[in-house]
Each structure stands twice: as C-alpha cells, then as structure tokens.
C-alpha cells in the first residue's frame, strides 16, 4: 500500500464553517493573535450568511480527496488518505494524531495552495511542525513542492479560461483580470508571490490563446485601512475600466484552487454586482478544483516526491520549486505591538 517510502497521504487545507453558529468561532480562530474585534468579524460573518452560514470549502476538499484516491488506485497506489485543516474541523492536530494512532509513520502532504507566501506556504509548514511536536512518536510529514508553474496547473487554468471565453462568445482580445488573494505589502515583499502571479498570468493567457491585454488584480483584503495591501483591488479596477469604456472582461481566479467563499462572495457576488452596475459584461472562469488534469498533476507530484518519477516539469523562467523550502523563504510578517 506504500507510495515509495510514504505509507499515507494528508490533504491539508484552510477549513471553513459548516453552519451559522460556527462562523464567528471560525473567524476568531482565523484571526487569533491579531487583535481583530468581534464587530469587524461580524461584517465578514454576514457574507457567510448569504450562503446559509456554510462555506463550500470542506465539501470541495472531500471531492478533491475522493478524486485523488481514485487516481492513486488507477495507478496502482492504494494509499490511505487523510484530510486536515488549519482553521476548522477536522483540525490538523486531530488528523495527525489519527494518522499516528493508525500506525502510519511516513506521510506525504498536499496543501491546497499553489503560490509562495507566508500564509500560502510557510505557515502550513509551521502548522505541520506544531501538530507533530505535540505528539509522541509523531509521523514524519513531507510536503510536495509548490506547484504554481507546473504545466498541468497552468494548463488546466488555461483550458478553463478558453472554455469560458468560448461559452460566452467573447473574442480572444477580451481583457483578462487574473485575481489572487491580496497580502499585506510587508508580507508580499518577503516572498516571490507577486512575481509568480505575474509570470503565471502571462503563461495562462498565452496558453489559452488570448491575444488581448491582461492584468493581475487582488481581492479579499482584510485588516485595518492603515496597513497597505497589494493593489489594484478588483472591484476598484472594474470601476476604473468601465469609466475607460471597457465593456467586457474575463475574471480568472488564478490565485485560488477551489470555488470557496472568497471566490463566491468577492467575485461572483461583489465584483459581479459592481460590473453589472457599471454596464460591464463580466465572465468568471472556474478554478481548477477537481479537474481531472489538475488531480493527475497532484498525483504526479506525489510520485515525484516518492522518487517514482524523475521529471520535474515547470513552465516559464523560474524553474521547479525545491522540494524543501529554504529556511529564510517566505518569513512570517513582523507584527506591530497591539
């Protein structure tokens, strides 16, 4: 049942609430240690109530986990698979304890984040280290490499972009806004996050056969207004473009791998309404989710980490990311005293 030296698989994600009564505890957990008052969290909680107080992310992770199991079996790997979250049940610490109790000792880990930043990469490493340090005889857990420039991640995004364009009957010259989660500027400056997004956007646009303009925009910022975050914000940019006479735009959530709450609210609800009010046609492409090509790529990465394949494909000029991040890669943000 092993995959090389690995005897189990861990899918690690962000997590989300399953009911209205879980929303505030979830948000407090996400913002723990940042001094965010409940009245500000309540504003975000209202967004969840638009969707019945439930985030879609857990169901999406279960779909992905099921697809991964099927792909593993199809390749002859009957690997026990587990799922844990950073911020909600099943919590990572509980999952790691379950893995240990089931007798597994060598775990390969997939994280549902494609790009490099503290919150998208290193923080997951820290979570894994913390979960293991709390247990006696904890299993060894190794992550696969960051995959933002893997041909099948970018290729899947490009396929979905082209399909969305064709379905909407839009020309190849249509402006594309490639959207990603905004970060505090101080955090972004400590990683390759922006550079990765800019290169990925160019590669996806080209692979999708687009021949018009494209931009990287940001969404889902939080925190006090006094702290600078990456811009342009997608909503503000849509208004600017409409004022400039742009009538059609494709929004591609390149920085996300699933249609979770930030995609459904920030893009499908908020940005879409702003585009409508501005007289602009906005088409949003799907995320890679459980697309067969993306799932196949993730299993390729598992086999790569297990030493079962020697190719390390990548697109663009940056080359494949290392298996183990450097100690100074994506350091945590320096928080000001509360």
Residue, then its C-alpha position, 0 to 999 in steps of 0.5 A: x500500500x506504500x507510495x515509495x517510502x510514504x505509507x499515507x497521504x494528508x490533504x491539508x487545507x484552510x477549513x471553513x464553517x459548516x453552519x451559522x453558529x460556527x462562523x464567528x468561532x471560525x473567524x476568531x480562530x482565523x484571526x487569533x493573535x491579531x487583535x481583530x474585534x468581534x464587530x469587524x468579524x461580524x461584517x465578514x460573518x454576514x457574507x457567510x450568511x448569504x450562503x446559509x452560514x456554510x462555506x463550500x470549502x470542506x465539501x470541495x476538499x472531500x471531492x478533491x480527496x475522493x478524486x485523488x484516491x481514485x487516481x492513486x488506485x488507477x495507478x496502482x497506489x492504494x494509499x490511505x488518505x487523510x484530510x486536515x485543516x488549519x482553521x476548522x474541523x477536522x483540525x490538523x492536530x486531530x488528523x495527525x494524531x489519527x494518522x499516528x494512532x493508525x500506525x502510519x509513520x511516513x506521510x506525504x502532504x498536499x496543501x491546497x495552495x499553489x503560490x509562495x507566501x507566508x500564509x500560502x506556504x510557510x505557515x502550513x509548514x509551521x502548522x505541520x511542525x506544531x501538530x507533530x511536536x505535540x505528539x509522541x512518536x509523531x509521523x514524519x510529514x513531507x510536503x510536495x513542492x509548490x506547484x504554481x508553474x507546473x504545466x498541468x496547473x497552468x494548463x488546466x487554468x488555461x483550458x478553463x479560461x478558453x472554455x469560458x471565453x468560448x461559452x460566452x462568445x467573447x473574442x480572444x482580445x477580451x481583457x483578462x483580470x487574473x485575481x489572487x488573494x491580496x497580502x499585506x505589502x510587508x508580507x508580499x515583499x518577503x516572498x516571490x508571490x507577486x512575481x509568480x502571479x505575474x509570470x503565471x498570468x502571462x503563461x495562462x493567457x498565452x496558453x489559452x490563446x488570448x491575444x488581448x491585454x491582461x492584468x493581475x488584480x487582488x481581492x479579499x483584503x482584510x485588516x485595518x485601512x492603515x496597513x497597505x495591501x497589494x493593489x489594484x483591488x478588483x472591484x476598484x479596477x472594474x470601476x476604473x475600466x468601465x469609466x475607460x469604456x471597457x465593456x467586457x472582461x474575463x475574471x480568472x481566479x488564478x490565485x485560488x484552487x477551489x470555488x470557496x467563499x472568497x471566490x463566491x462572495x468577492x467575485x461572483x457576488x461583489x465584483x459581479x454586482x459592481x460590473x453589472x452596475x457599471x454596464x460591464x459584461x463580466x465572465x468568471x472562469x472556474x478554478x481548477x478544483x477537481x479537474x481531472x488534469x489538475x488531480x493527475x498533476x497532484x498525483x504526479x507530484x506525489x510520485x515525484x516526491x516518492x522518487x517514482x518519477x524523475x521529471x520535474x516539469x515547470x513552465x516559464x523562467x523560474x524553474x521547479x520549486x525545491x522540494x524543501x523550502x529554504x529556511x529564510x523563504x517566505x518569513x512570517x510578517x513582523x507584527x506591530x505591538x497591539 
